[in-house]
Amino acid sequence: MKKVNIVFGTVYDQARSVATELQALLSEKSLDNELIDEDALPSWRPPENEILLVVCSSTGMGDLPDQLVPWYLALEDEHPDWGSLEVGLIGLGDSSYEVFNGAIQTIETLALELGAKLIKETLKLDATVHFSPHEDAKKWLSEYLDLS
């Protein structure tokens, strides 16, 4: 199994918490992983021979969380070839807002534009329905790991 790099963008720390739970799951399965520190994120680029997992909350307007913006803009500007990169995406949103899970959709659009291959359909969790995003995210990742 390839190393899994986990990036998160959070508004109220929920995405960080989910990302930490996913890192623990990978570690329990003795799989190589790294939770990318948000201070290192603006200059960090995912190695193409590894897997990128992004856990991202949305603001009420569907915007990216502040700590993801510099990284996103750099990727958009550099336009790297992600043709060999596998990406998993988990969005945390709230359908009571006008824009639901807009941030993870923005990340998905860029990842596909850069040529990345999604490991699984993007998981878009709704806080009005999914009361345990940690468990839902772990189930989603476990399903992928079981197929790998």
C-alpha positions as CSV (number, residue, x, y, z in Angstrom):
1,M,0.0,0.0,0.0
2,K,1.3,3.5,-0.9
3,K,1.9,6.0,1.8
4,V,-1.2,8.1,2.6
5,N,-0.6,11.9,3.1
6,I,-3.5,13.6,4.9
7,V,-4.3,17.3,4.4
8,F,-7.1,19.1,6.2
9,G,-8.8,22.4,6.1
10,T,-11.0,23.2,9.0
11,V,-13.3,25.9,10.2
12,Y,-14.2,24.8,13.8
13,D,-11.6,22.0,14.1
14,Q,-14.0,19.2,13.0
15,A,-12.0,18.4,9.9
16,R,-8.7,18.3,11.9
17,S,-10.4,15.9,14.3
18,V,-11.6,13.7,11.5
19,A,-8.2,13.8,9.8
20,T,-6.6,12.7,13.1
21,E,-9.0,9.8,13.4
22,L,-8.2,8.7,9.9
23,Q,-4.5,8.9,10.6
24,A,-5.1,6.7,13.7
25,L,-7.0,4.2,11.6
26,L,-4.1,4.0,9.0
27,S,-1.6,3.6,11.8
28,E,-3.7,0.8,13.5
29,K,-3.5,-1.0,10.1
30,S,0.3,-0.4,10.1
31,L,0.0,1.7,6.9
32,D,2.5,4.4,6.2
33,N,0.9,7.8,6.6
34,E,1.5,11.4,7.5
35,L,-0.8,14.2,8.7
36,I,0.6,17.3,7.0
37,D,1.2,20.1,9.4
38,E,-0.9,23.1,8.5
39,D,2.2,25.4,8.9
40,A,4.1,23.3,6.3
41,L,1.1,23.0,3.9
42,P,1.6,26.1,1.8
43,S,4.9,24.8,0.4
44,W,4.1,21.1,0.6
45,R,3.4,19.2,-2.6
46,P,2.0,15.6,-2.7
47,P,4.5,13.0,-4.1
48,E,2.9,11.3,-7.1
49,N,3.7,7.8,-5.9
50,E,1.7,8.3,-2.8
51,I,-2.0,8.9,-2.0
52,L,-3.4,12.3,-1.0
53,L,-6.4,12.3,1.3
54,V,-8.0,15.7,1.9
55,V,-10.5,16.3,4.7
56,C,-12.2,19.7,4.3
57,S,-14.9,21.7,6.0
58,S,-16.7,24.5,4.1
59,T,-17.5,28.0,5.3
60,G,-21.2,29.0,5.2
61,M,-20.6,30.4,1.7
62,G,-18.9,27.2,0.6
63,D,-15.4,28.8,0.6
64,L,-12.1,27.0,1.4
65,P,-11.0,27.3,5.0
66,D,-8.3,29.9,5.5
67,Q,-5.4,27.5,6.0
68,L,-6.1,25.7,2.6
69,V,-6.2,28.9,0.5
70,P,-2.4,29.5,0.1
71,W,-1.9,25.8,-0.8
72,Y,-4.8,25.8,-3.2
73,L,-3.7,29.0,-4.9
74,A,-0.2,27.7,-5.3
75,L,-1.4,24.5,-6.9
76,E,-3.7,26.4,-9.2
77,D,-0.8,28.7,-10.2
78,E,1.8,25.9,-10.6
79,H,-0.6,23.5,-12.3
80,P,1.4,20.3,-11.5
81,D,0.7,17.1,-13.4
82,W,-1.1,14.9,-11.0
83,G,-1.7,12.2,-13.7
84,S,-0.1,9.5,-11.4
85,L,-1.6,10.8,-8.1
86,E,-4.5,9.1,-6.3
87,V,-6.7,11.3,-4.3
88,G,-9.4,10.7,-1.7
89,L,-11.7,13.6,-0.7
90,I,-13.9,14.0,2.3
91,G,-16.1,17.1,2.7
92,L,-17.8,18.3,5.9
93,G,-20.7,20.6,5.2
94,D,-24.2,21.6,6.2
95,S,-27.0,21.5,3.8
96,S,-28.9,24.2,5.6
97,Y,-26.5,26.7,4.0
98,E,-27.0,27.9,0.5
99,V,-23.8,26.3,-0.7
100,F,-23.3,22.7,0.5
101,N,-19.8,21.2,0.6
102,G,-18.5,23.9,-1.7
103,A,-14.9,23.7,-0.5
104,I,-14.4,20.0,-1.2
105,Q,-16.1,20.5,-4.5
106,T,-13.5,23.2,-5.3
107,I,-10.7,20.8,-4.3
108,E,-12.2,18.0,-6.4
109,T,-12.5,20.2,-9.4
110,L,-8.8,21.3,-9.2
111,A,-7.6,17.7,-8.5
112,L,-9.4,16.4,-11.6
113,E,-8.2,19.3,-13.7
114,L,-4.6,18.4,-12.6
115,G,-5.2,14.8,-13.8
116,A,-5.6,13.1,-10.4
117,K,-7.5,9.8,-10.1
118,L,-10.1,9.7,-7.3
119,I,-9.7,6.5,-5.1
120,K,-13.4,6.6,-4.4
121,E,-16.4,8.9,-4.9
122,T,-16.0,12.0,-2.9
123,L,-17.6,11.7,0.5
124,K,-19.8,14.7,1.2
125,L,-21.0,14.6,4.8
126,D,-24.0,16.7,5.9
127,A,-24.0,17.9,9.5
128,T,-27.8,17.8,9.5
129,V,-27.8,14.1,8.7
130,H,-24.3,12.7,9.6
131,F,-24.0,13.1,13.3
132,S,-20.8,11.1,13.5
133,P,-18.5,12.3,10.7
134,H,-15.5,10.5,12.3
135,E,-17.3,7.1,12.0
136,D,-18.6,7.9,8.5
137,A,-15.2,8.9,7.3
138,K,-13.5,5.9,8.8
139,K,-16.1,3.6,7.2
140,W,-15.4,5.3,3.8
141,L,-11.7,4.9,4.1
142,S,-11.9,1.3,5.4
143,E,-14.0,0.4,2.4
144,Y,-11.3,1.7,0.1
145,L,-8.6,-0.1,2.1
146,D,-10.5,-3.4,2.0
147,L,-10.6,-3.2,-1.8
148,S,-6.9,-2.3,-2.2
